[in-house]
């Protein structure tokens, strides 16, 4: 079975459509004449107060939003507006029309207040194998402002779709009520844009406690048991699955301050956009096409990764790919930061694995591709 590139940044915030306002209007008259752009504003009508589970310091909550899309459209840019420093990151998921009734039913069951959504899939009761049913529209992390897609490209937003706003709250920062909002800029699907495909390429961190630092959770097995208690056994299952996909023994993976994983390319096209995501101990990231070959090419190099300044990069020159190509993601960490950063000193020393918590780590490469070469001179 083809393993999906896993949608892993998190979880989701869901508040009923009745608690969301959606406003749409056209922009300049010149744009409206040639390529009508619609701006959709989605705002939480009431604040959500994050709360940790099992004494933890993280909350993943999902909010259902109705953008009232009347015609098939493309998203060409977006911007998430965090309501507080507690917002660790956010992912905006597309709920296609075929799943809209299911999402609304789940939201109604929550009393219109949304639901907790640790794990990989934003809809309750769905598994990792179903995450492709709700693809990403956009993502936000600290330092990421307006998210403009490359010219001549867009992300599909069919008529009747809903949006799930997935927000990870870091309770190490605080737990006051938070109101977030989102803006989408769209054009009709009749606009001749190239639809983008997003591949998510994770690698499993296995970072031991630094020399001289001790504690019961410095044992990997003990830390995974703790992760399972806070986030559910699916978290442990995901870590073990990721280790296997990346060619490691889940029971005894290699430990160290760096990690990597190689992912296959299945489709012919062009890489037009890339991004990196780690947490607070991440210090560098690279994405390499066809590593270890004469054709090896570094697509993204972030030598001084900073969690508080994350963004996606539109490539000036798209990179052609074809089936049989491989993409490697590489992440390096400084585990001493867990004792140096004031926010991480609030947490007991622990072995660092992939995890949903703010004091855990991730190594995630994001790669957007189009089937043909975009025209950078295109007006939208």
C-alpha positions as semicolon CSV with decimal commas, in nm:
position;residue;x (nm);y (nm);z (nm)
1;X;0,000;0,000;0,000
2;X;0,128;0,347;-0,084
3;X;0,210;0,529;0,238
4;X;0,065;0,884;0,236
5;X;0,300;1,172;0,315
6;X;0,168;1,222;0,659
7;X;-0,022;1,533;0,764
8;X;0,133;1,572;1,103
9;X;0,153;1,921;1,238
10;X;-0,111;1,868;1,455
11;X;-0,463;1,891;1,549
12;X;-0,762;2,107;1,500
13;X;-0,991;2,370;1,648
14;X;-1,355;2,328;1,563
15;X;-1,634;2,570;1,655
16;X;-1,978;2,551;1,502
17;X;-2,061;2,733;1,184
18;X;-2,309;2,934;1,386
19;X;-2,014;3,069;1,585
20;X;-1,823;3,170;1,274
21;X;-1,869;3,471;1,054
22;X;-1,778;3,460;0,686
23;X;-1,755;3,779;0,485
24;X;-1,672;3,794;0,113
25;X;-1,616;4,084;-0,119
26;X;-1,433;4,164;-0,443
27;X;-1,110;4,359;-0,453
28;X;-0,996;4,616;-0,706
29;X;-1,204;4,676;-1,016
30;X;-0,911;4,585;-1,246
31;X;-0,881;4,249;-1,074
32;X;-1,254;4,203;-1,080
33;X;-1,261;4,256;-1,456
34;X;-0,989;4,007;-1,552
35;X;-0,956;3,767;-1,260
36;X;-1,216;3,832;-0,988
37;X;-1,059;3,779;-0,647
38;X;-1,283;3,711;-0,350
39;X;-1,168;3,767;0,007
40;X;-1,322;3,542;0,272
41;X;-1,286;3,629;0,638
42;X;-1,347;3,360;0,900
43;X;-1,345;3,459;1,265
44;X;-1,421;3,280;1,589
45;X;-1,732;3,435;1,740
46;X;-1,629;3,332;2,091
47;X;-1,298;3,255;2,253
48;X;-1,174;2,904;2,329
49;X;-0,992;2,835;2,657
50;X;-0,725;2,569;2,600
51;X;-0,684;2,287;2,848
52;X;-0,429;2,007;2,869
53;X;-0,517;1,640;2,891
54;X;-0,386;1,405;3,163
55;X;-0,196;1,690;3,322
56;X;-0,019;1,774;2,996
57;X;0,080;2,113;2,864
58;X;-0,065;2,092;2,512
59;X;-0,413;2,115;2,364
60;X;-0,515;2,036;2,006
61;X;-0,860;2,167;1,923
62;X;-1,058;2,174;1,598
63;X;-1,295;2,446;1,480
64;X;-1,535;2,401;1,190
65;X;-1,576;2,703;0,964
66;X;-1,810;2,764;0,673
67;X;-1,662;2,990;0,403
68;X;-1,992;2,978;0,210
69;X;-1,820;2,900;-0,119
70;X;-2,086;2,915;-0,392
71;X;-1,865;2,824;-0,689
72;X;-1,567;2,598;-0,744
73;X;-1,260;2,806;-0,659
74;X;-0,886;2,814;-0,606
75;X;-0,720;2,952;-0,294
76;X;-0,433;3,173;-0,411
77;X;-0,328;3,317;-0,074
78;X;-0,426;3,301;0,289
79;X;-0,336;3,439;0,629
80;X;-0,397;3,298;0,976
81;X;-0,415;3,552;1,257
82;X;-0,316;3,398;1,592
83;X;-0,514;3,527;1,885
84;X;-0,240;3,471;2,143
85;X;0,118;3,357;2,194
86;X;-0,035;3,027;2,312
87;X;-0,087;2,939;1,944
88;X;0,196;2,697;1,868
89;X;0,087;2,633;1,509
90;X;-0,226;2,597;1,297
91;X;-0,329;2,388;0,997
92;X;-0,626;2,469;0,776
93;X;-0,790;2,156;0,636
94;X;-1,031;2,132;0,346
95;X;-1,353;1,943;0,421
96;X;-1,482;1,847;0,074
97;X;-1,857;1,865;0,004
98;X;-1,890;1,486;0,038
99;X;-1,775;1,509;0,403
100;X;-1,945;1,837;0,495
101;X;-2,249;1,669;0,652
102;X;-2,023;1,442;0,860
103;X;-1,823;1,740;0,986
104;X;-2,138;1,933;1,071
105;X;-2,278;1,632;1,257
106;X;-1,957;1,598;1,459
107;X;-1,965;1,967;1,536
108;X;-2,328;1,953;1,647
109;X;-2,244;1,662;1,877
110;X;-1,989;1,885;2,050
111;X;-2,253;2,149;2,114
112;X;-2,098;2,364;1,846
113;X;-1,782;2,410;2,050
114;X;-1,547;2,201;1,840
115;X;-1,351;1,897;1,952
116;X;-1,013;1,787;2,080
117;X;-0,816;1,635;1,794
118;X;-0,478;1,492;1,887
119;X;-0,333;1,283;1,609
120;X;-0,310;1,313;1,233
121;X;-0,669;1,330;1,108
122;X;-0,890;1,633;1,184
123;X;-1,232;1,460;1,180
124;X;-1,329;1,247;1,483
125;X;-1,307;0,874;1,435
126;X;-1,089;0,886;1,124
127;X;-0,759;0,704;1,090
128;X;-0,419;0,782;0,945
129;X;-0,522;0,602;0,625
130;X;-0,802;0,857;0,576
131;X;-0,606;1,179;0,616
132;X;-0,592;1,237;0,241
133;X;-0,971;1,289;0,253
134;X;-0,915;1,627;0,421
135;X;-0,612;1,785;0,249
136;X;-0,430;2,091;0,374
137;X;-0,532;2,434;0,249
138;X;-0,263;2,619;0,439
139;X;-0,052;2,612;0,755
140;X;0,077;2,869;1,001
141;X;0,365;2,874;1,248
142;X;0,530;3,164;1,431
143;X;0,689;3,410;1,191
144;X;0,463;3,309;0,904
145;X;0,257;3,600;0,772
146;X;0,051;3,611;0,455
147;X;0,084;3,289;0,258
148;X;0,104;3,376;-0,112
149;X;0,118;3,076;-0,345
150;X;0,342;3,087;-0,654
151;X;0,199;3,274;-0,954
152;X;-0,019;3,064;-1,185
153;X;-0,100;2,813;-0,907
154;X;-0,379;2,754;-0,659
155;X;-0,528;2,502;-0,417
156;X;-0,873;2,366;-0,499
157;X;-1,168;2,483;-0,289
158;X;-1,485;2,321;-0,429
159;X;-1,827;2,481;-0,386
160;X;-1,991;2,367;-0,062
161;X;-1,661;2,294;0,112
162;X;-1,598;2,362;0,479
163;X;-1,272;2,445;0,655
164;X;-1,132;2,296;0,972
165;X;-0,900;2,525;1,165
166;X;-0,659;2,305;1,357
167;X;-0,473;2,485;1,634
168;X;-0,211;2,352;1,872
169;X;-0,211;2,549;2,197
170;X;0,105;2,554;2,410
171;X;-0,001;2,575;2,774
172;X;0,359;2,636;2,878
173;X;0,293;2,987;2,747
174;X;-0,051;3,029;2,907
175;X;-0,410;2,913;2,906
176;X;-0,616;3,227;2,864
177;X;-0,913;3,227;2,621
178;X;-0,803;3,269;2,257
179;X;-0,985;3,394;1,945
180;X;-0,823;3,320;1,610
181;X;-0,918;3,426;1,259
182;X;-0,839;3,341;0,900
183;X;-0,848;3,517;0,563
184;X;-0,865;3,332;0,229
185;X;-0,821;3,494;-0,112
186;X;-0,983;3,293;-0,390
187;X;-1,051;3,305;-0,763
188;X;-1,307;3,103;-0,963
189;X;-1,185;2,763;-1,079
190;X;-1,248;2,882;-1,433
191;X;-0,928;3,084;-1,390
192;X;-0,664;2,874;-1,573
193;X;-0,438;2,801;-1,275
194;X;-0,228;2,493;-1,202
195;X;-0,358;2,301;-0,897
196;X;-0,091;2,235;-0,636
197;X;-0,025;1,902;-0,466
198;X;0,129;1,897;-0,119
199;X;0,356;1,615;-0,002
200;X;0,446;1,591;0,366
201;X;0,775;1,415;0,437
202;X;0,854;1,345;0,803
203;X;1,157;1,189;0,970
204;X;1,168;1,044;1,324
205;X;1,378;1,229;1,584
206;X;1,545;1,008;1,846
207;X;1,742;1,254;2,055
208;X;1,877;1,136;2,393
209;X;1,915;1,360;2,696
210;X;2,247;1,551;2,689
211;X;2,545;1,415;2,879
212;X;2,503;1,481;3,251
213;X;2,125;1,526;3,230
214;X;1,927;1,247;3,393
215;X;1,569;1,160;3,479
216;X;1,323;0,874;3,445
217;X;1,197;1,005;3,108
218;X;1,549;1,007;2,961
219;X;1,468;0,645;2,878
220;X;1,308;0,624;2,530
221;X;1,056;0,356;2,628
222;X;0,946;0,554;2,933
223;X;0,907;0,869;2,723
224;X;0,696;0,690;2,460
225;X;0,475;0,550;2,737
226;X;0,429;0,905;2,866
227;X;0,344;1,024;2,513
228;X;0,084;0,751;2,481
229;X;-0,078;0,851;2,809
230;X;-0,107;1,218;2,710
231;X;-0,186;1,194;2,340
232;X;-0,318;0,839;2,298
233;X;-0,164;0,515;2,181
234;X;-0,205;0,624;1,820
235;X;0,085;0,863;1,887
236;X;0,311;0,572;1,982
237;X;0,184;0,374;1,683
238;X;0,267;0,660;1,452
239;X;0,621;0,693;1,587
240;X;0,683;0,321;1,537
241;X;0,532;0,329;1,186
242;X;0,747;0,626;1,089
243;X;1,060;0,451;1,218
244;X;0,976;0,150;0,998
245;X;0,902;0,362;0,688
246;X;1,239;0,532;0,728
247;X;1,420;0,196;0,745
248;X;1,479;0,180;1,119
249;X;1,405;-0,077;1,387
250;X;1,121;0,074;1,593
251;X;1,237;-0,120;1,900
252;X;1,594;0,008;1,875
253;X;1,630;0,303;1,637
254;X;1,961;0,489;1,605
255;X;1,991;0,771;1,856
256;X;2,158;1,105;1,800
257;X;2,120;1,478;1,745
258;X;2,013;1,441;1,381
259;X;1,764;1,243;1,175
260;X;1,676;1,186;0,811
261;X;1,435;0,999;0,589
262;X;1,405;0,941;0,215
263;X;1,067;0,962;0,041
264;X;0,985;0,851;-0,314
265;X;0,845;1,077;-0,586
266;X;0,542;0,923;-0,754
267;X;0,438;1,183;-1,011
268;X;0,596;1,386;-1,289
269;X;0,589;1,758;-1,221
270;X;0,773;2,058;-1,080
271;X;0,859;2,144;-0,721
272;X;0,745;2,505;-0,684
273;X;0,733;2,555;-0,308
274;X;0,899;2,405;0,001
275;X;0,894;2,446;0,377
276;X;1,040;2,306;0,700
277;X;0,893;2,246;1,043
278;X;1,064;2,153;1,369
279;X;1,008;2,257;1,729
280;X;1,221;2,449;1,977
281;X;1,538;2,235;1,981
282;X;1,564;2,223;1,599
283;X;1,870;2,407;1,463
284;X;1,906;2,315;1,094
285;X;1,712;2,157;0,807
286;X;1,786;2,049;0,451
287;X;1,578;1,892;0,173
288;X;1,780;1,716;-0,097
289;X;1,661;1,571;-0,427
290;X;1,823;1,240;-0,527
291;X;2,081;1,237;-0,245
292;X;2,402;1,044;-0,297
293;X;2,384;1,064;-0,676
294;X;2,563;1,286;-0,930
295;X;2,228;1,461;-0,981
296;X;2,187;1,545;-0,610
297;X;2,037;1,891;-0,562
298;X;1,967;2,078;-0,238
299;X;1,617;2,221;-0,271
300;X;1,600;2,386;0,071
301;X;1,875;2,472;0,320
302;X;1,785;2,634;0,652
303;X;2,121;2,645;0,839
304;X;1,992;2,856;1,130
305;X;1,642;2,723;1,189
306;X;1,436;2,934;1,428
307;X;1,101;2,808;1,552
308;X;0,981;3,166;1,589
309;X;1,050;3,248;1,225
310;X;0,898;2,981;1,002
311;X;0,780;3,024;0,646
312;X;0,731;2,846;0,315
313;X;0,954;2,939;0,022
314;X;0,834;2,983;-0,337
315;X;1,119;2,862;-0,559
316;X;1,251;3,117;-0,805
317;X;1,328;2,830;-1,042
318;X;1,094;2,529;-1,012
319;X;1,268;2,190;-0,998
320;X;1,154;1,910;-1,231
321;X;1,082;1,569;-1,073
322;X;0,966;1,233;-1,206
323;X;0,869;0,891;-1,070
324;X;1,178;0,717;-0,935
325;X;1,328;1,034;-0,793
326;X;1,379;1,051;-0,417
327;X;1,366;1,336;-0,167
328;X;1,557;1,330;0,159
329;X;1,476;1,547;0,461
330;X;1,745;1,606;0,724
331;X;1,703;1,770;1,064
332;X;1,957;1,855;1,334
333;X;1,878;1,939;1,697
334;X;2,054;2,088;1,998
335;X;1,915;1,897;2,299
336;X;2,095;2,134;2,539
337;X;1,832;2,393;2,447
338;X;1,585;2,191;2,656
339;X;1,781;2,306;2,963
340;X;1,864;2,654;2,832
341;X;1,531;2,785;2,704
342;X;1,314;2,911;2,993
343;X;0,994;2,767;2,845
344;X;1,144;2,417;2,812
345;X;1,292;2,425;3,163
346;X;0,933;2,398;3,284
347;X;0,930;2,037;3,159
348;X;1,116;1,743;3,312
349;X;1,420;1,622;3,115
350;X;1,316;1,362;2,860
351;X;1,426;1,165;2,558
352;X;1,303;1,355;2,251
353;X;1,090;1,170;1,997
354;X;0,840;1,277;1,733
355;X;0,544;1,407;1,928
356;X;0,250;1,644;1,936
357;X;0,379;1,828;2,242
358;X;0,559;2,161;2,233
359;X;0,852;2,005;2,422
360;X;0,863;1,711;2,178
361;X;1,012;1,741;1,831
362;X;0,923;1,703;1,467
363;X;1,118;1,687;1,143
364;X;0,882;1,768;0,859
365;X;0,950;1,871;0,503
366;X;0,669;2,025;0,299
367;X;0,684;2,012;-0,080
368;X;0,428;2,160;-0,320
369;X;0,432;2,045;-0,682
370;X;0,245;2,130;-1,001
371;X;0,198;1,898;-1,300
372;X;0,345;2,149;-1,547
373;X;0,571;2,452;-1,530
374;X;0,395;2,762;-1,389
375;X;0,400;3,090;-1,579
376;X;0,550;3,333;-1,333
377;X;0,424;3,634;-1,531
378;X;0,063;3,525;-1,480
379;X;-0,139;3,798;-1,302
380;X;-0,264;3,572;-1,017
